[in-house]
């Protein structure tokens, strides 16, 4: 069974940095694109970043040049390095994979950016 377990997040001042982690099990991790989504209060869930199996990356315009998605295919880990955090980055962040036509999500982790 596919499992995605997240860690990291928390409270940070504007301009600060946080790193999110996601550990995957139950699939051949290296073969699948992995995603980070976020959902802020009152907003729809949005795709923040994607990394393909060949490590090609894509980012939402709102986080481009500030966030970096990466993966470790030996340890089945997905990361999101978030730099120069802004107030509007406040959201619950989720890792995600589509596996055998089903969507699997991490449990979510709160990121709060506040002065």
C-alpha positions as CSV (number, residue, x, y, z in Angstrom):
1,X,0.0,0.0,0.0
2,X,1.3,3.4,-0.9
3,X,2.1,5.7,2.0
4,X,3.4,9.2,2.0
5,X,4.5,10.6,5.4
6,X,5.5,14.2,5.7
7,X,7.7,16.1,8.2
8,X,9.0,19.6,8.6
9,X,7.1,22.9,8.3
10,X,6.3,25.2,11.1
11,X,6.4,28.9,11.8
12,X,8.8,31.3,10.1
13,X,9.2,35.0,9.6
14,X,9.0,36.6,6.2
15,X,12.3,36.1,4.4
16,X,13.1,32.9,6.3
17,X,13.5,29.3,5.1
18,X,11.9,26.0,5.8
19,X,12.3,22.5,4.3
20,X,9.6,19.9,3.9
21,X,10.2,16.2,3.6
22,X,8.0,13.4,2.4
23,X,8.9,9.7,2.7
24,X,7.2,7.3,0.2
25,X,6.7,3.6,0.5
26,X,4.7,0.9,-1.3
27,X,5.8,1.9,-4.8
28,X,8.8,1.9,-7.1
29,X,9.5,5.5,-6.1
30,X,12.1,6.4,-8.7
31,X,9.6,5.7,-11.6
32,X,7.0,8.3,-10.6
33,X,6.6,12.0,-10.8
34,X,6.1,13.6,-7.4
35,X,4.4,16.8,-6.4
36,X,4.0,19.3,-3.7
37,X,0.6,21.0,-3.4
38,X,-0.6,23.6,-0.9
39,X,-4.0,24.9,0.2
40,X,-4.4,28.3,2.0
41,X,-7.5,29.3,3.9
42,X,-10.3,30.1,1.5
43,X,-8.3,29.0,-1.6
44,X,-8.3,25.9,-3.7
45,X,-5.5,23.4,-3.5
46,X,-2.8,24.4,-5.9
47,X,0.2,22.6,-7.5
48,X,3.4,24.2,-6.2
49,X,6.0,22.1,-7.8
50,X,6.6,18.8,-9.6
51,X,9.6,16.7,-10.2
52,X,9.7,13.9,-12.8
53,X,11.5,10.6,-12.6
54,X,14.3,12.1,-14.6
55,X,14.4,15.1,-12.1
56,X,12.9,17.6,-14.6
57,X,11.1,20.2,-12.5
58,X,8.2,22.6,-12.8
59,X,7.1,25.4,-10.5
60,X,4.1,27.6,-10.0
61,X,4.9,31.2,-10.9
62,X,4.3,32.3,-7.4
63,X,7.2,30.2,-6.0
64,X,9.6,30.1,-8.9
65,X,13.1,31.1,-8.0
66,X,12.3,30.8,-4.3
67,X,11.4,27.1,-3.8
68,X,13.3,24.0,-4.9
69,X,11.8,20.6,-5.3
70,X,14.2,17.6,-5.2
71,X,14.1,13.8,-4.7
72,X,16.4,11.1,-3.3
73,X,15.6,7.9,-5.2
74,X,17.8,5.8,-2.9
75,X,15.9,6.7,0.3
76,X,12.5,7.3,-1.4
77,X,12.3,10.9,-0.2
78,X,10.9,14.1,-1.6
79,X,11.9,17.5,-0.5
80,X,10.7,21.1,-0.8
81,X,13.2,23.7,0.1
82,X,11.4,27.0,0.7
83,X,13.5,30.2,0.7
84,X,12.6,33.8,1.0
85,X,9.2,32.9,2.5
86,X,6.4,35.4,2.0
87,X,3.1,35.9,4.0
88,X,1.2,34.4,1.1
89,X,3.1,31.1,1.4
90,X,1.1,30.3,4.5
91,X,-0.8,27.1,3.8
92,X,-1.1,23.4,4.5
93,X,1.4,21.7,2.2
94,X,0.9,18.2,0.8
95,X,3.1,15.7,-1.0
96,X,1.3,13.8,-3.8
97,X,1.8,11.0,-6.3
98,X,-0.5,9.4,-8.8
99,X,0.0,5.7,-8.8
100,X,-2.1,3.2,-10.8
101,X,-4.7,5.9,-11.6
102,X,-5.1,6.7,-7.9
103,X,-4.0,9.8,-6.0
104,X,-2.1,9.4,-2.8
105,X,-1.5,12.2,-0.4
106,X,0.7,12.9,2.6
107,X,-1.0,13.9,5.8
108,X,-0.3,17.6,5.3
109,X,1.9,20.0,7.2
110,X,1.3,23.6,8.2
111,X,3.6,26.3,7.1
112,X,2.9,29.7,8.7
113,X,4.8,32.8,7.6
114,X,4.2,35.6,10.1
115,X,5.9,38.6,11.6
